[in-house]
Amino acid sequence: MAEAQIIDGKKIAADVRAEVATEVARLVKEHGVKAGLAVVLVGEDPASKVYVKNKAQQTVEVGMNSWEYKLPAETSEAEVLALVQKLNNDPACHGILVQLPLPKHINSEKVLNAINPDKDVDGFHPVNVGRLWVGERALVPCTPTGSIILAKSVRPNLSGMDAVVIGRSNIVGKPVAALLLRENCTVTIAHSRTKNIEDIVKCADLVIAAVGIPEMVKGSWIRPGAIVIDVGINRVPSENGKTKLVGDVAYDECAKVAGAITPVPGGVGPMTIACLLRNAAQAAAMQIGVKSAFA
């Protein structure tokens, strides 16, 4: 059997950013509104600093206003909540993202729930979670949105497919299951404690792996020709004594069986920031009461 089609997340993310730039320009031209995204970073987490820098750069590249609030690690919870409230009240700011993890003395749930749901570009607020599950227009978490876009790049109409989601997190597993239901898939949610998981995955036309266990999904689990979307990003030791990135899928094995597969890195990862920008553009349209290109 031929090797699987490799789904190029970098190229598809670039396509999404181009669509966002077009939408941002439209909102300026037709409504005089420039979408704006604020990112709040508390502390000095190295990975978060790099991520925030990339977000800010890409925000500007698509034509949006970008604001970064870099607060020292000792900033109090009350001060972070006050900043969130200030951004909630600022009509020029259409999207708010508080970078996780927050320092231990700050209650992350309390801070995220303080964000106006209409500005919640991460899609984590309970109001957006509820809107997603009941089928209303919602801001949806970025990685699940990106995963669906990648799957549809192979098969534009997912209707009727048997989909298995491996993982049940609030960030990926649950929201991607809701999105698959919207696409008229038949959805099974499996996880690390699912019995006979191999047999369940073998029945899937589409597998989305987001369980956080390096290379858990083996080639023998995959139905020939299935689409495999690997959300996992795990650092494991490599042969040269350093570390390497692997997904939740044993890539080399699965690529010999699947019809299409995302690599790690270069698959789902690039889609996350692209879909964040997409959410910010959608939020701006929603807040000025016009139809968004993305909703």
Residue frames relative to the residue before (quaternion, step in Angstrom):
aa qw qx qy qz dx dy dz
M 1.0000 0.0000 0.0000 0.0000 0.00 0.00 0.00
A 0.5253 -0.6503 0.4473 0.3179 3.61 -1.01 0.81
E 0.5929 -0.5563 0.4448 0.3757 3.53 -1.25 0.53
A 0.6006 -0.5891 0.4133 0.3486 3.55 -1.17 0.63
Q 0.5380 -0.5530 0.5216 0.3642 3.53 -1.31 0.42
I 0.2944 -0.7414 0.5731 0.1878 3.60 -0.87 0.91
I 0.2985 -0.7578 0.5583 0.1579 3.56 -0.71 1.11
D 0.2646 -0.8119 0.5086 0.1105 3.58 -0.44 1.28
G 0.2455 -0.8153 0.5115 0.1157 3.56 -0.07 1.31
K 0.6130 0.5591 -0.3576 0.4287 3.60 1.06 -0.67
K 0.6836 0.4769 -0.2912 0.4696 3.56 0.90 -0.92
I 0.6796 0.4865 -0.3026 0.4581 3.58 0.88 -0.90
A 0.6132 0.5324 -0.3444 0.4711 3.61 1.09 -0.68
A 0.6307 0.5212 -0.3311 0.4700 3.59 1.03 -0.77
D 0.6270 0.5280 -0.3275 0.4700 3.59 1.05 -0.76
V 0.6465 0.5111 -0.3174 0.4691 3.60 1.00 -0.86
R 0.6501 0.5132 -0.3217 0.4587 3.61 0.93 -0.86
A 0.6286 0.5247 -0.3351 0.4661 3.59 1.05 -0.74
E 0.6359 0.5143 -0.3210 0.4775 3.60 1.03 -0.76
V 0.6367 0.5209 -0.3243 0.4669 3.58 1.04 -0.81
A 0.6416 0.5286 -0.3258 0.4503 3.60 0.93 -0.89
T 0.6392 0.5220 -0.3156 0.4684 3.59 1.03 -0.79
E 0.6702 0.4922 -0.2912 0.4730 3.58 0.98 -0.87
V 0.6325 0.5259 -0.3296 0.4634 3.60 0.99 -0.82
A 0.6614 0.4989 -0.3017 0.4718 3.59 0.96 -0.88
R 0.6262 0.5410 -0.3335 0.4516 3.60 1.05 -0.75
L 0.6596 0.5103 -0.3117 0.4554 3.58 0.92 -0.89
V 0.6325 0.5105 -0.3279 0.4815 3.57 1.08 -0.70
K 0.7080 0.4852 -0.2677 0.4378 3.58 0.78 -1.06
E 0.7821 0.3734 -0.1864 0.4628 3.57 0.79 -1.04
H 0.8217 0.2330 -0.0847 0.5132 3.59 1.07 -0.69
G 0.4429 -0.7304 0.4319 0.2894 3.59 1.28 -0.01
V 0.5771 0.5785 -0.3673 0.4444 3.57 1.21 0.47
K 0.1791 -0.7683 0.6083 0.0873 3.56 -0.86 1.04
A 0.4207 -0.7222 0.4886 0.2502 3.56 -0.56 1.16
G 0.0803 -0.8111 0.5793 0.0106 3.56 -1.04 0.81
L 0.1364 -0.7943 0.5913 0.0298 3.55 -0.99 0.94
A 0.1385 -0.7795 0.6080 0.0595 3.57 -0.88 1.01
V 0.1119 -0.7797 0.6147 0.0405 3.56 -0.95 0.96
V 0.1689 -0.7857 0.5921 0.0599 3.56 -0.86 1.05
L 0.0360 -0.7908 0.6106 -0.0229 3.56 -0.77 1.11
V 0.0858 -0.7927 0.6032 0.0211 3.57 -0.71 1.10
G 0.8011 0.2407 -0.1923 0.5132 3.59 -0.63 1.11
E 0.5405 -0.6583 0.4619 0.2473 3.52 -1.39 -0.02
D 0.2055 0.7893 -0.5559 0.1604 3.60 1.03 0.60
P 0.4561 -0.7370 0.4163 0.2749 3.64 -0.50 1.15
A 0.6653 0.5005 -0.3115 0.4581 3.59 0.89 -0.91
S 0.6500 0.5205 -0.3126 0.4570 3.58 1.00 -0.84
K 0.6351 0.5395 -0.3329 0.4414 3.59 0.99 -0.81
V 0.6528 0.5005 -0.3083 0.4778 3.59 0.97 -0.87
Y 0.6585 0.5253 -0.3008 0.4471 3.55 0.94 -0.96
V 0.6619 0.5043 -0.2990 0.4670 3.58 0.93 -0.92
K 0.6285 0.5349 -0.3303 0.4579 3.58 1.01 -0.81
N 0.6657 0.4985 -0.2955 0.4702 3.59 0.95 -0.90
K 0.6284 0.5360 -0.3319 0.4556 3.57 1.01 -0.81
A 0.6728 0.5063 -0.2999 0.4484 3.57 0.87 -1.00
Q 0.6498 0.5234 -0.3132 0.4536 3.58 0.95 -0.88
Q 0.7090 0.4528 -0.2686 0.4692 3.58 0.84 -0.94
T 0.5758 0.5768 -0.3732 0.4433 3.60 1.15 -0.58
V 0.6752 0.4823 -0.2791 0.4833 3.56 0.93 -0.95
E 0.6434 0.5555 -0.3232 0.4159 3.60 0.97 -0.87
V 0.7147 0.4137 -0.2667 0.4968 3.63 1.06 -0.62
G 0.6355 -0.5964 0.3048 0.3841 3.58 1.28 0.24
M 0.5176 0.6430 -0.4184 0.3789 3.60 1.23 0.21
N 0.5080 -0.5533 0.5440 0.3740 3.50 -1.38 0.18
S 0.0968 -0.7975 0.5947 0.0314 3.56 -1.02 0.82
W 0.0254 -0.7817 0.6231 -0.0016 3.54 -0.95 0.97
E 0.1206 -0.7768 0.6156 0.0557 3.56 -0.96 0.93
Y 0.0980 -0.7673 0.6325 0.0398 3.54 -0.93 0.96
K 0.0422 -0.8093 0.5852 -0.0296 3.56 -0.30 1.31
L 0.0652 -0.8293 0.5540 -0.0338 3.52 -0.36 1.32
P 0.5364 -0.6252 0.4469 0.3487 3.61 -1.04 0.67
A 0.6634 -0.5469 0.3493 0.3726 3.56 -1.21 0.63
E 0.6891 0.4900 -0.2836 0.4524 3.59 1.08 -0.66
T 0.3578 0.7316 -0.5042 0.2872 3.63 1.23 0.11
S 0.4343 -0.7214 0.4762 0.2532 3.57 -0.87 0.94
E 0.6433 -0.5093 0.4053 0.4031 3.53 -1.29 0.38
A 0.6388 0.5416 -0.3253 0.4391 3.58 0.97 -0.85
E 0.6552 0.5075 -0.3143 0.4630 3.59 1.01 -0.77
V 0.6385 0.5049 -0.3284 0.4791 3.60 1.01 -0.75
L 0.6515 0.5106 -0.3117 0.4666 3.59 0.94 -0.87
A 0.6374 0.5240 -0.3282 0.4597 3.59 1.03 -0.76
L 0.6430 0.5110 -0.3202 0.4722 3.60 1.03 -0.77
V 0.6281 0.5281 -0.3317 0.4653 3.59 0.98 -0.83
Q 0.6643 0.5039 -0.3082 0.4582 3.59 0.93 -0.88
K 0.6192 0.5403 -0.3348 0.4610 3.57 1.05 -0.77
L 0.6816 0.4743 -0.2807 0.4813 3.59 0.96 -0.90
N 0.5776 0.5730 -0.3652 0.4525 3.60 1.12 -0.65
N 0.7438 0.4317 -0.2057 0.4669 3.56 1.01 -0.93
D 0.5936 0.5817 -0.3563 0.4270 3.60 1.28 -0.16
P 0.3329 -0.7849 0.4819 0.2023 3.64 -0.37 1.15
A 0.6163 0.5526 -0.3520 0.4368 3.61 1.18 -0.38
C 0.6683 0.4498 -0.2798 0.5222 3.57 1.28 -0.42
H 0.1351 -0.8310 0.5383 0.0384 3.58 -0.50 1.20
G 0.7905 0.1820 -0.1033 0.5756 3.57 1.21 -0.42
I 0.1109 -0.7814 0.6130 0.0370 3.56 -1.02 0.88
L 0.0043 0.7806 -0.6247 0.0229 3.54 -0.89 0.98
V 0.1414 -0.7554 0.6356 0.0730 3.56 -0.78 1.07
Q 0.3604 -0.7741 0.4839 0.1914 3.55 -0.49 1.24
L 0.2085 -0.7607 0.6049 0.1089 3.55 -0.92 0.98
P 0.5634 -0.1416 -0.8108 -0.0720 1.57 -2.25 1.11
L 0.3902 -0.6643 0.5826 0.2588 3.52 -1.29 0.52
P 0.6331 -0.5124 0.3959 0.4242 3.62 -1.19 0.38
K 0.6604 -0.5813 0.3182 0.3531 3.56 -1.09 0.79
H 0.6674 0.5172 -0.3213 0.4288 3.62 1.06 -0.60
I 0.6599 0.4657 -0.3063 0.5038 3.59 1.28 -0.04
N 0.3782 -0.7253 0.5368 0.2069 3.57 -0.86 1.02
S 0.3522 -0.7792 0.4805 0.1947 3.58 -0.26 1.31
E 0.6463 0.5376 -0.3230 0.4347 3.56 0.92 -0.91
K 0.6514 0.5239 -0.3080 0.4542 3.56 0.98 -0.90
V 0.6696 0.4958 -0.2950 0.4678 3.57 0.97 -0.89
L 0.6782 0.4906 -0.3016 0.4564 3.61 0.84 -0.94
N 0.6780 0.4918 -0.2908 0.4624 3.58 1.03 -0.78
A 0.6033 0.5625 -0.3534 0.4413 3.58 1.28 -0.29
I 0.5516 0.6059 -0.3985 0.4123 3.59 1.24 -0.33
N 0.5232 -0.6044 0.4992 0.3343 3.58 -1.02 0.83
P 0.4918 -0.6925 0.4295 0.3069 3.66 -0.62 1.03
D 0.6528 0.5198 -0.3189 0.4494 3.60 1.10 -0.64
K 0.7086 0.3891 -0.2495 0.5332 3.60 1.32 -0.21
D 0.4829 0.6962 -0.3980 0.3518 3.56 1.36 0.01
V 0.1012 -0.8581 0.5018 0.0405 3.58 0.36 1.26
D 0.5865 0.5452 -0.3798 0.4631 3.62 1.23 -0.17
G 0.3602 -0.7637 0.4679 0.2610 3.59 1.21 -0.45
F 0.4686 0.7131 -0.4134 0.3179 3.59 1.20 0.43
H 0.5222 0.6537 -0.4226 0.3485 3.62 1.18 -0.39
P 0.5826 -0.6127 0.3989 0.3550 3.62 -0.95 0.82
V 0.6026 0.5541 -0.3669 0.4419 3.61 1.08 -0.60
N 0.6796 0.4682 -0.2917 0.4835 3.60 0.95 -0.83
V 0.5911 0.5505 -0.3580 0.4684 3.57 1.12 -0.67
G 0.6782 0.4927 -0.2834 0.4658 3.57 0.91 -0.95
R 0.6368 0.5283 -0.3253 0.4579 3.58 0.97 -0.86
L 0.6374 0.5341 -0.3264 0.4493 3.58 0.97 -0.86
W 0.7280 0.4602 -0.2590 0.4372 3.58 0.77 -1.03
V 0.7214 0.3996 -0.2716 0.4961 3.62 1.06 -0.53
G 0.5814 -0.6457 0.3459 0.3541 3.57 1.30 0.15
E 0.4644 0.6553 -0.4688 0.3675 3.59 1.19 0.38
R 0.6337 -0.4964 0.4132 0.4257 3.56 -1.30 0.24
A 0.0697 0.8149 -0.5633 0.1179 3.57 -0.71 1.08
L 0.4209 -0.5963 0.5942 0.3378 3.51 -1.37 0.22
V 0.1710 -0.8281 0.5334 0.0206 3.56 -0.53 1.26
P 0.6044 -0.5717 0.3954 0.3891 3.63 -0.96 0.74
C 0.5805 -0.6795 0.3506 0.2800 3.52 -0.96 1.06
T 0.6787 0.5013 -0.3132 0.4358 3.60 0.84 -0.90
P 0.6434 0.4981 -0.3384 0.4726 3.66 0.91 -0.70
T 0.6292 0.5259 -0.3355 0.4637 3.59 0.97 -0.83
G 0.6671 0.5076 -0.2933 0.4597 3.56 0.93 -0.94
S 0.6297 0.5476 -0.3300 0.4413 3.56 1.03 -0.79
I 0.6582 0.4972 -0.3052 0.4758 3.58 0.98 -0.84
I 0.6320 0.5271 -0.3345 0.4592 3.60 0.97 -0.83
L 0.6526 0.5109 -0.3149 0.4625 3.59 0.97 -0.83
A 0.6510 0.5065 -0.3200 0.4661 3.58 0.93 -0.85
K 0.6987 0.4714 -0.2722 0.4643 3.59 0.96 -0.87
S 0.5345 0.5957 -0.4198 0.4281 3.60 1.24 -0.20
V 0.6731 0.4473 -0.2754 0.5205 3.58 1.25 -0.48
R 0.7927 0.0327 0.0273 0.6081 3.55 0.93 -0.98
P 0.3263 -0.8085 0.4517 0.1893 3.61 -0.01 1.28
N 0.7545 0.2678 -0.1697 0.5746 3.59 1.11 -0.62
L 0.1782 -0.8196 0.5407 0.0643 3.58 -0.39 1.28
S 0.3869 0.7664 -0.4551 0.2362 3.59 1.28 -0.18
G 0.8245 0.2436 -0.2038 0.4683 3.53 -0.98 0.96
M 0.5212 0.6509 -0.4192 0.3590 3.59 1.23 -0.16
D 0.3724 -0.6633 0.5922 0.2658 3.56 -1.22 0.55
A 0.0504 -0.8199 0.5693 -0.0320 3.57 -0.50 1.24
V 0.1120 -0.7623 0.6332 0.0734 3.56 -1.05 0.82
V 0.1641 -0.7498 0.6373 0.0695 3.54 -0.88 1.07
I 0.1441 -0.7759 0.6090 0.0795 3.58 -0.75 1.03
G 0.6875 0.3688 -0.3119 0.5423 3.55 -0.27 1.31
R 0.1313 -0.8221 0.5534 0.0260 3.58 -0.99 0.83
S 0.2925 0.7774 -0.5111 0.2210 3.59 1.14 0.58
N 0.5731 -0.5793 0.4580 0.3552 3.54 -1.30 0.38
I 0.6469 0.5441 -0.3106 0.4347 3.58 1.21 -0.55
V 0.8207 0.1395 -0.0567 0.5511 3.61 0.95 -0.82
G 0.7325 0.4929 -0.2895 0.3696 3.59 0.41 -1.22
K 0.7349 0.4246 -0.2536 0.4640 3.58 0.66 -1.05
P 0.7043 0.4512 -0.3112 0.4512 3.65 0.76 -0.86
V 0.6445 0.5040 -0.3549 0.4524 3.62 0.98 -0.67
A 0.5923 0.5483 -0.3635 0.4651 3.61 1.14 -0.56
A 0.6495 0.5089 -0.3148 0.4691 3.59 0.98 -0.82
L 0.6531 0.5078 -0.3147 0.4654 3.59 0.98 -0.80
L 0.6372 0.5224 -0.3265 0.4632 3.58 1.03 -0.75
L 0.6152 0.5271 -0.3419 0.4762 3.59 1.08 -0.69
R 0.6206 0.5380 -0.3307 0.4648 3.58 1.05 -0.75
E 0.6896 0.4608 -0.2636 0.4926 3.56 1.14 -0.69
N 0.4880 -0.6972 0.3951 0.3459 3.59 1.35 0.18
C 0.3438 0.6933 -0.5392 0.3323 3.55 1.03 0.85
T 0.3737 -0.6276 0.6103 0.3067 3.53 -1.37 0.23
V 0.1365 -0.8635 0.4854 -0.0032 3.54 -0.39 1.29
T 0.0779 -0.7455 0.6604 0.0441 3.53 -1.07 0.90
I 0.1861 -0.7559 0.6160 0.1205 3.58 -0.94 0.91
A 0.0452 -0.7740 0.6315 -0.0095 3.56 -0.73 1.15
H 0.0793 -0.7918 0.6045 0.0379 3.57 -1.27 0.24
S 0.7827 -0.3892 0.2195 0.4333 3.55 -1.33 0.03
R 0.7374 0.3900 -0.2339 0.4994 3.61 1.17 -0.41
T 0.3968 0.7239 -0.4758 0.3035 3.58 1.24 0.22
K 0.3849 -0.7058 0.5451 0.2379 3.58 -0.92 0.91
N 0.8524 0.1092 -0.0941 0.5026 3.56 -1.16 0.72
I 0.1335 0.8458 -0.5080 0.0934 3.56 1.06 0.77
E 0.5959 0.5775 -0.3659 0.4212 3.58 1.05 -0.70
D 0.6749 0.4929 -0.2972 0.4618 3.59 0.92 -0.89
I 0.6320 0.5300 -0.3304 0.4587 3.58 1.08 -0.73
V 0.6788 0.4935 -0.2929 0.4581 3.58 0.88 -0.97
K 0.6093 0.5849 -0.3428 0.4112 3.60 1.05 -0.74
C 0.6611 0.5145 -0.3029 0.4544 3.60 1.17 -0.49
A 0.5974 0.6417 -0.3339 0.3461 3.58 1.26 -0.34
D 0.3574 -0.6784 0.6028 0.2206 3.53 -1.19 0.77
L 0.7760 0.1471 -0.0490 0.6113 3.56 1.24 -0.64
V 0.0717 -0.7875 0.6121 0.0098 3.57 -0.81 1.05
I 0.0435 -0.7614 0.6463 0.0269 3.57 -0.92 0.97
A 0.1385 -0.8244 0.5484 0.0203 3.55 -0.38 1.31
A 0.1721 0.7732 -0.5850 0.1741 3.56 -0.60 1.20
V 0.3142 0.7957 -0.4530 0.2509 3.56 0.90 0.99
G 0.4215 -0.7454 0.4360 0.2767 3.59 1.25 -0.30
I 0.5777 0.5321 -0.3931 0.4780 3.60 1.17 0.56
P 0.4546 -0.7285 0.4282 0.2816 3.60 -0.46 1.16
E 0.8788 -0.0626 0.0121 0.4728 3.54 -0.95 1.06
M 0.1876 0.8168 -0.5188 0.1689 3.56 1.06 0.79
V 0.7211 0.4320 -0.2422 0.4846 3.59 0.93 -0.94
K 0.2120 -0.8113 0.5394 0.0772 3.57 -0.54 1.20
G 0.6668 -0.5140 0.3699 0.3929 3.53 -1.27 0.39
S 0.6400 0.5452 -0.3199 0.4368 3.58 1.09 -0.74
W 0.6083 0.5644 -0.3498 0.4348 3.59 1.25 -0.31
I 0.6796 0.5561 -0.2724 0.3933 3.56 1.13 -0.71
R 0.4192 -0.6802 0.5501 0.2428 3.51 -0.99 0.94
P 0.5323 -0.6414 0.4294 0.3478 3.63 -0.79 0.88
G 0.8130 0.2439 -0.2053 0.4873 3.55 -0.85 1.05
A 0.4727 0.6916 -0.4404 0.3230 3.62 1.23 -0.11
I 0.4203 -0.6444 0.5712 0.2862 3.55 -1.33 0.41
V 0.0961 -0.8054 0.5846 0.0149 3.59 -0.80 1.04
I 0.0758 -0.7792 0.6222 -0.0012 3.57 -0.68 1.19
D 0.1377 -0.8212 0.5534 0.0203 3.58 -0.46 1.27
V 0.1791 -0.8175 0.5438 0.0617 3.57 -0.34 1.30
G 0.5521 0.6730 -0.3748 0.3190 3.58 1.18 -0.52
I 0.0143 -0.7437 0.6678 0.0267 3.54 -1.20 0.70
N 0.1055 0.8088 -0.5600 0.1451 3.56 -0.26 1.30
R 0.2880 -0.7316 0.5900 0.1835 3.56 -1.01 0.83
V 0.0265 0.7914 -0.6079 0.0584 3.57 -0.77 1.08
P 0.6057 -0.5538 0.4075 0.4005 3.61 -1.17 0.45
S 0.2226 -0.7573 0.5965 0.1456 3.58 -1.09 0.71
E 0.7186 -0.4816 0.2944 0.4062 3.56 -1.28 0.25
N 0.6978 0.4707 -0.2795 0.4620 3.60 1.12 -0.58
G 0.6315 -0.5665 0.3233 0.4193 3.56 1.25 0.31
K 0.6066 0.5179 -0.3571 0.4862 3.58 1.27 -0.09
T 0.5014 -0.6171 0.4802 0.3705 3.58 -1.20 -0.39
K 0.1465 -0.7640 0.6194 0.1057 3.53 -1.28 0.40
L 0.4682 -0.6603 0.5115 0.2885 3.53 -1.28 0.43
V 0.0508 0.7648 -0.6417 0.0269 3.54 -0.99 0.90
G 0.4754 -0.6732 0.4874 0.2884 3.53 -1.24 0.41
D 0.6626 -0.4528 0.3924 0.4494 3.53 -1.28 -0.48
V 0.6639 0.4613 -0.2674 0.5243 3.55 1.38 -0.12
A 0.4123 -0.6606 0.5638 0.2753 3.58 -1.03 0.78
Y 0.3074 -0.8401 0.4111 0.1755 3.52 0.23 1.37
D 0.6913 0.4995 -0.3080 0.4216 3.59 0.68 -1.04
E 0.6593 0.5005 -0.3019 0.4729 3.57 1.02 -0.84
C 0.7232 0.4717 -0.2559 0.4348 3.54 0.77 -1.09
A 0.6162 0.5686 -0.3455 0.4214 3.59 1.08 -0.69
K 0.6301 0.5382 -0.3337 0.4494 3.60 1.21 -0.44
V 0.7351 0.3993 -0.2077 0.5070 3.58 1.25 -0.41
A 0.6663 0.5398 -0.3040 0.4149 3.57 0.94 -0.93
G 0.4989 -0.6184 0.5102 0.3293 3.53 -1.31 0.31
A 0.7742 -0.0457 0.0594 0.6284 3.55 1.14 -0.78
I 0.0167 -0.8131 0.5795 -0.0527 3.58 -1.05 0.80
T 0.3662 -0.7024 0.5598 0.2430 3.56 -1.15 0.61
P 0.3727 -0.7118 0.5414 0.2477 3.61 -0.99 0.74
V 0.1746 -0.7281 0.6413 0.1679 3.55 -1.36 0.17
P 0.5006 -0.3310 -0.7797 0.1786 1.55 -1.17 2.23
G 0.6088 0.6098 -0.3982 0.3144 3.56 -1.36 -0.08
G 0.6284 0.5181 -0.3455 0.4661 3.58 1.27 0.17
V 0.8345 0.1220 -0.0361 0.5361 3.55 -0.21 -1.31
G 0.5662 0.6619 -0.3769 0.3150 3.61 0.98 -0.83
P 0.7160 0.4497 -0.2865 0.4506 3.64 0.66 -0.97
M 0.6073 0.5907 -0.3519 0.3979 3.58 1.18 -0.51
T 0.5802 0.6365 -0.3838 0.3330 3.58 1.09 -0.64
I 0.6985 0.4288 -0.2858 0.4966 3.61 0.80 -0.92
A 0.6106 0.5562 -0.3578 0.4357 3.60 0.99 -0.76
C 0.7023 0.4512 -0.2636 0.4834 3.59 0.97 -0.86
L 0.5490 0.5689 -0.3920 0.4703 3.59 1.22 -0.39
L 0.6659 0.4865 -0.2968 0.4815 3.59 0.92 -0.91
R 0.6070 0.5500 -0.3317 0.4680 3.56 1.09 -0.77
N 0.6582 0.5000 -0.3047 0.4733 3.59 0.96 -0.85
A 0.6448 0.5224 -0.3298 0.4502 3.60 0.98 -0.81
A 0.6510 0.4961 -0.3174 0.4789 3.58 0.99 -0.77
Q 0.6331 0.5214 -0.3202 0.4741 3.57 1.04 -0.81
A 0.6494 0.5267 -0.3147 0.4492 3.58 0.96 -0.88
A 0.6385 0.5283 -0.3308 0.4514 3.58 0.98 -0.83
A 0.6569 0.5022 -0.3133 0.4671 3.59 0.92 -0.88
M 0.6457 0.5286 -0.3209 0.4479 3.58 0.92 -0.91
Q 0.7047 0.4975 -0.2782 0.4225 3.58 0.88 -0.95
I 0.7157 0.3807 -0.2686 0.5202 3.59 1.14 -0.46
G 0.5477 -0.6873 0.3550 0.3187 3.57 1.32 0.30
V 0.5730 0.5596 -0.4148 0.4317 3.58 1.07 0.67
K 0.6004 -0.5704 0.4128 0.3791 3.57 -1.21 0.43
S 0.3163 -0.7423 0.5633 0.1777 3.55 -1.01 0.90
A 0.5447 -0.5994 0.4757 0.3430 3.55 -1.20 0.55
F 0.7420 0.4284 -0.2055 0.4728 3.60 1.20 -0.49
A 0.7250 0.3873 -0.2539 0.5099 3.62 1.17 0.21
